[in-house]
């Protein structure tokens, strides 16, 4: 019997344990009768609106991803691969959906996985920056229990800025950097054959950061995606709590986005719900309504990405198990170049 499944399980175990701990805490602290009551009384019109705004957010994000790859994938390809990535994240450990998206984009465009990885990195940097801005923008209206959030948001925003500037410098000087790497490492045949092509492809993928137009367009689309996300979270919360305020759902969105950095079971199971319940409790929303709201958004996200992601995989004749094996096989990643 192969040791690989056991090795993968052992690496995923810490995240699974954290998810189970958070779920256990929620079981004990949440007012469960109010959870069931919230589900019973939810306004389904806002659920439908949430779905439309969710799709708008993914569509804008897909356009941003296209801009980071200089419009090489079509909108449909970018949108469906986005859903495939979400599906992989929902089912597989180690957030393999991000690597999966890079692999699928590289295969679809013919650019290779290592060329598309920088686009995914830049997209994640945008996400951290927008989450930090939302937290800092809502904090002045939140008066208790979140003294820790401001330094976390400021630190995150600073690190993202430094990271993007560093990537820009690498992209700007990629030609002399590539020449230096080729000269230094090219003396070793194995490195020259297996490593240097991947480094070259990665550096080429960073070139988008030297184009002000591509950078501005991608940033604008990602900003629109986050505006849609703010709107869909507010719409959903209004479905459970008609008097809900935009401040409450926005603060929850910012905090829960940081929660995604915590190791967890696939899909952030339990950790996402815990982050939302904690954030909404600070702004005066009961644990029952908060949990119902969090579970609903999480399940809708899993449902939408599951249906569209599986449709895309079936059209390509690809299985989830096959994708997992490819994403955890170094040889496959090298051959994708």
GUVONU-920070 format. One record per atom (N, C-alpha, C): x negated, y, z. Coordinates in steps of 0.02 Angstrom, whole numbers, plus 50000, padded with zeros to 5 digits. Example, Ala and Ser with C-alpha at 12.3 -4.5 7.8 and 13.67 -1.06 7.14 Angstrom:
493404971650390 493854977550390 493404983550390 493584988850354 493164994750357 493555000250394 
//
This chain:
499584994050000 500005000050000 499565006350000 499745011149958 499355017349953 499405021350018 498845024450036 498825028550096 499095035550083 499195037350019 499385044250002 500035046450034 500585042350031 501205044550063 501115045950137 500725041650171 500615042750243 500205049050256 499725050350212 499315056350219 499745062650209 500185062350158 500625068050145 501105069250203 501355063750232 501815064350289 501455067350349 500835065350361 500465067950418 500335075450410 500225077650349 500105084850337 500755088850343 501315085650326 501965089150330 502255089050400 501995084550443 502295083450509 502325089750552 501795093950556 501845099950598 502435104350580 502545105450515 503115109550493 503775106350512 503825099750504 504445096250522 504585096850596 504055096250637 504135096850710 504375103850728 504085108950697 504295115850711 505035116750694 505235114150636 505945114650616 506395111250667 506205105350689 506615101650738 506655105350804 506115108550825 506125112450887 506605118250881 506565121850825 507015127650815 507745125350813 507875119850778 508555117250774 508805115350844 508375112250884 508575110350952 508735116550994 508335121750987 508475128051023 509145130951002 509275130950936 509915133650911 510505129650938 510425123150942 510965118850968 511165120951038 510665122851078 510795124551148 511015131751159 510795136351116 510945143451131 511535146151092 511735142951038 512255145750996 512945144051024 513405148851017 514105147851036 514465144250979 514505137550985 514755133550929 515485134650912 515935135750960 516625137250941 516675143450896 516245148450908 516275154450866 515975153050797 515515148250792 515255146250726 515825143350684 516195138650713 516745135550676 517295140550659 517415145250705 517915150350693 517685154950636 517035156450633 516775160650579 516855157250511 516725150850508 516825147250445 517565147050425 517995146550475 518715146050461 518995152650435 518715158250457 519005164750440 518615168650387 518095165750359 517675169350311 518095171550251 517965177650227 518305180350168 517955177750105 518295173350069 517985170050011 517825174849955 518155180649953 517995185549901 517265187849907 517045188749969 516355190849979 515865185349964 516085179049971 515665173349952 515535173449877 516065174849839 515995175349766 515545181149746 515625186849780 515205192649766 514475191049783 514375187649838 513695185549858 513375181449802 513765176749773 513495172649719 513285176649658 513705181449639 513535185649581 512905189849594 512865192649653 512285196749670 511655192449677 511735186349701 511175181649706 510885180349636 511335178949588 511105177749520 510775183949490 511045189849507 510735195949484 510025196749511 509925194849574 509265195249604 508775190549570 508995184349557 508555179549524 508405181749453 508905184649419 508795186949350 508275192549348 508335197349395 507845202749398 507155200149415 507125195249459 506485192249478 506185188549418 506605185249379 506355181849319 506065186749269 506375192649263 506105197849219 505435200449245 505385201149311 504745203249340 504205198149327 504375191749333 503885186449319 503675186549246 504145187949201 503965188649129 503465194249119 503585199949152 503135205649143 502425204049167 502375200049220 501715198149246 501355193349199 501735190149154 501435185749104 501485188849034 501555195549033 501585199348970 502125196748923 502705195048952 503305193048916 503215186648874 502755182348894 502635176348854 503175171148863 503425169848924 504015165548928 504635169648909 505135166348880 505765169748868 506125170948934 506645175148933 507015176248995 507315169749020 507605165848975 507925159548996 507405154849027 506825154348996 506295150049024 506085152449093 505985158949100 505775161649165 506315160549218 506945161649200 507495160849247 507555153549270 507565148949222 507655141949239 507055139149278 506455141349260 505865139149298 505875141849369 506155147949377 506245150749444 506685146049486 507225143749456 507685139149491 507355132449504 506955130049457 506585123749468 506105124449526 505775130149530 505325131349587 505685131349653 506275134649655 506675134649716 506875127549735 507085123649685 507285116749698 506705112749727 506115113549699 505525109949725 505375112049797 505425118549811 505305120849880 505825118049928 506445117149903 506975114649946 506895107249964 506535103549922 506495096349931 505795093749949 505285097449929 504605094949938 504225098949991 503745095850025 503355099350076 502835103950046 502495107750089 501915111950072 502085117550023 502725119450018 502945124649971 502665123349901 502755117049879 502505115149813 502885118449757 503445121649773 503815125149721 503415130649688 502965133949726 502555139249697 502065136349646 501725130949666 501275127549619 501665124649561 502265122049577 502695119249525 502875124449472 503045130449494 503205135749447 502605137449404 502015137849435 501415139349397 501295133949344 501385127649364 501285122149317 501785122349260 502425123449277 502945123549226 502865129549179 502695135449207 502585141249165 501975140249120 501455137249148 500855135949108 500995131049052 501395126049067 501565121049015 502025124048962 502515127948984 503005130748938 502685135848890 502225139848917 501915145148877 501275142848842 501015137048864 500385134748836 499775138248865 499875142148918 499335146048948 498935142049000 499245136849028 498915132949079 499085135349149 499045130749197 499245132149266 498825137749298 498175137449288 497745142249323 497805149349295 498065150049234 498205156649206 498815159649239 499315155549255 499945158049283 499935158749359 499455155649392 499425156149466 499365163449489 498955167649458 498925174649480 499595178149479 500015176649430 500685179749426 501095177949487 501055171549509 501415169349568 501145172849630 500485173449634 500165176849691 500385184149696 500395187649639 500595194649638 501325195349658 501745190849633 502455190849651 502555190049726 502185185349756 502235184349829 501985190549866 501475193849840 501225200049872 501765205449870 502115206049813 502675210749809 503195209149863 503355202749870 503865200749918 503675202849989 503055201550008 502825203450075 502855210950084 502665214650032 502685221950037 503395224550045 503865222050006 504555224250011 504865222250078 504705216250102 504955214050168 504695218750222 504055220550218 503765225050268 504095231950265 504225234450205 504545240950197 505255240950225 505615235350215 506295234850242 506285234950318 505825231050347 505775230850420 505605237750447 505115241050417 504925247750441 505475252850430 505865252050376 506405256650362 506995255950409 507105249850434 507675248750479 507495249250553 506855248750569 506645248850639 506855255150677 506825261150647 507025267050686 507735266750712 508155262450681 508845261950702 508965256050748 508435252250762 508475246450806 508075248150869 508405248150926 508095251350984 507805246551036 507925240151031 507695235751085 507455229051058 506955226451092 506755219451081 506335218251019 506145223450982 505765222250921 505125226450918 504825227750975 504205231650975 503655228250934 503695221650930 503185217850894 503245218650818 503845220450794 503975220250722 503595225650684 503535231650713 503205237050677 502465235450662 502065233450712 501365231750695 501305225950646 501765221150651 501745215550604 501875218050533 502385222350526 502555225050460 501995229350432 501715233750475 501165238050453 500545234050433 500395228950473 499815224650458 499925221050392 500535218350383 500685214750321 500625219350261 500915225350266 500885230050210 500165232050194 499765232950247 499055234650237 498675229050203 498795222850226 498455217150196 498655216150124 499305217050109 499535216350040 499205221649995 499175227750020 498855233149981 498125231649967 497775229550020 497065227750011 496995221849964 497435216949970 497405211049927 497515212849854 498025216949840 498155218949771 497585223149742 497305227549783 496735231549760 496135227049745 496035222049788 495475217449777 495575213549712 496185211149701 496335207449639 496245212049578 496445218349586 496365223149531 495625224049514 495195224549565 494485225349553 494185219149520 494415213249543 494185207049512 494395206949438 495025209049425 495265209149356 494885214149313 494755219949343 494415225349306 493705223349286 493375219749331 492685217749317 492625210249303 493155207449275 493175200149265 492655197849214 492495201949164 492015199749113 491315199049142 491045204249175 490385203149207 490405197849262 490975197349297 491035192249349 491025185349318 491375184549262 491385178149227 490685176349202 490345181249175 489655179949150 489195177849207 489275181049265 488855179249323 489015172149346 489665170549350 489865163749372 489615158549322 489695160049257 489455155349206 488705154249211 488335159649223 487605159149227 487385155349289 487745156649345 487545153649409 487755146349414 488385145049397 488655138249407 488605133849346 488485136949288 488475133049226 487895128249221 487415128849266 486845124349265 487035117349288 487575116849324 487805110349348 488345107849301 488225102349268 488665099949215 489385098649239 489445095649298 490125094149323 490515100649335 490175105649363 490515112149375 490685115349308 490215114949262 490335117949196 490925114749161 491015108249170 491545104549135 492215105349169 492235104949236 492885104549270 493095110949306 492615114849330 492785120649371 492795127149332 492285128249290 492235134649255 492835136149210 493115131249174 493705132849133 494295135249175 494365132549236 494915134649279 494785141749305 494155143249323 493995150049345 494115155049289 493905153249229 494005157749171 494745159049160 495155153749164 495875154449154 496185158849209 495965157849271 496225161849327 496055169249317 495435170649298 495225177549286 495625180749229 495765176849177 496175179449122 496875181049146 497135176949192 497805178149218 497855184549259 497295186649289 497285192749328 497285199049285 497175198249220 497095204049176 497705208649177 498285205949195 498895209949196 498825215849244 498405215149296 498325220449345 497935226349317 497625225549259 497275231149228 497725235049181 498345232649171 498825236149129 499325239749173 499295246349174 499745250249215 500475249149194 500585248449129 501275247349105 501555240749130 501185235349123 501425228749145 501525228649221 501055231749257 501115232049330 501735235849351 501845241749319 502425245849337 503085242449321 503105239149262 503725235749242 503875229949290 503365226049306 503475220349351 503695222849420 503385228249444 503565230949509 504275233549510 504475236849455 505165239449450 505675233749451 505535228449413 506005222749413 506045219449481 505475218849515 505475215849582 505845220249632 505775226849625 506155231449668 506895230449657 507105229749594 507805228549578 508035221849608 507605216749604 507775210249633 507905210949708 507495214849742 507595215849814 508215220049829 508385224749786 509005228549796 509605223849789 509585219349740 510115214349734 510145209949796 509555208049822 509525203749882 509835207349942 509675213749950 509975217750005 510725217849997 510965218849936 511685219249923 512015212549935 511705207049914 512035200549923 512055198449996 511545200350035 511555198850107 512105202950142 512165209150122 512685213450152 513375210950134 513475208950071 514125206450050 514315200150090 513835195650099 513975189550136 514135190950209 513755195450239 513885197050310 514575200250318 514775204450269 515445207450271 515985202050267 515835196550233 516315191150229 516455187950297 515955187950340 516045185250408 516225190550458 516015196750445 516115202150493 516285208550454 516925210050445 517135215650402 516815222350422 516665223250487 516375229550509 515615229550508 515315224450478 514585223950475 514285230050440 513685231950462 513335237650433 512745235350390 512575239350341 512015237750297 511365237050336 511295241050389 510705240650432 510605233550458 511155230450480 511105223850512 510875218550463 511175218250405 510985213150356 510285214450328 510105220850320 509445222550293 508885220650342 508995222250406 508505220450457 508415212850459 508965209250456 508935201950455 508555199350395 508665202350337 508315200350276 507565201250283 507355206950310 506645208250319 506315203450367 506635202350425 506355197850475 506335190650450 506875188350418 506895181450395 506395180250339 506225185450301 505715184750249 505035183250279 504885186450336 504265184950372 504305177850402 504905175750421 504985169050448 504775163650400 504805165250334 504605160350284 503875158550287 503475162650321 502755161150328 502615155950382 503115154450423 503035149550477 503075142550448 502615138050464 502675131150440 503345128150459 503625124350413 504295121450427 504395115450382 504975112250391 505185107050346 505345110250278 505405106150225 505585109050160 506195113550164 506195118850124 506735123750121 506765128350182 506265127950226 506285132050286 506845130150332 507045123850329 507625121450368 507545122850442 508025126150471 508015127750542 507645134150557 507055134950528 506655140950541 506995147150512 507275146450451 507635152150422 508235154050465 508625148950485 509215150350526 509015153450593 508475150950622 508245153750686 508045161050679 507695162750624 507475169650613 508075174250605 508575171950568 509175176150557 509565177150622 509665171750660 510025172350723 509665177050770 509005176550774 508615180950817 508665188150795 508605189350730 508635196250704 509325199350715 509855195650701 510525198450707 510725199350780 510445195250825 510595196250896 510325202950920 509765205150891 509475211650909 509925217450890 510295216650834 510725221950810 511455220850830 511565216650879 512225216150910 512715211350880 512495206550841 512945201650811 512885195050848 513445191950863 513455185950904 513105180150869 512865175450908 512485169850881 512915165550835 513565164950851 514005160850811 514085163450740 514235169950734 514305173050668 513645172950632 513105174350668 512435174550637 512245167750608 512385162350644 512205155750620 512635153750560 513285155250564 513725153750508 513495157350444 513315163650453 513065167650397 512425164850369 511955163050412 511305160350390 511395153650354 511795149250383 511895142650353 512235143350285 512715147850279 513065148750216 512595151150162 512195156250177 511715158650126 511225153150107 510975149650157 510485144350144 510785138850100 511395136850116 511715131550077 511875133850006 512085140149999 512225142749932 511585143049890 511045145149921 510405145249887 510205138249864 510275133349908 510115126449891 510575123849836 511215125649839 511705123349789 511545126349721 511465132949717 511335136149653 510695133649621 510155133549660 509515131349633 509525123849618 509905120049658 509955112949646 510285111349580 510845114549566 511215113249504 510805115449443 510565121649444 510205124249386 509505121149379 509185119849436 508525116649434 508565109549407 509055105649430 509125098849405 509315098849331 509725103649311 509905104249240 509275105349198 508845109749221 508225111249183 507775105049181 507695101649238 507275095749239 507545090249194 508215089349194 508515084149153 508425085649079 508465092049060 508365093948990 507645092648968 507185092849015 506475091648999 506285084349007 506765080149031 506615073149042 506135072049100 506155076649148 505695076449205 506065074349268 505735070349310 506035068349374 505685072049431 506025072749488 505725076149545 505125072149571 505185065549572 504625061349594 504025062249548 504175062449483 503635063449435 503295070149444 503695075449458 503405082049470 502975081949533 503215078649585 502825078349648 502155074949636 502155069549598 501535066049584 501055070449543 501335074249496 500905078649455 500605084249498 501015087149542 500795092849581 500285090949635 500275084549654 499795082349705 499215078449675 499175078549608 498645075049573 498165080149541 497555080549567 497085085549542 496935084549467 496905078249447 496745076849377 497275079749331 497915079049352 498455081849312 498395089349306 498235092649362 498165099949362 497595102049315 497055098249315 496495099949270 496685098849197 497055093449184 497245091949115 497755096949089 498135100249135 498625105249114 498295111349083 497635111949093 497265117449063 497105115948990 
//
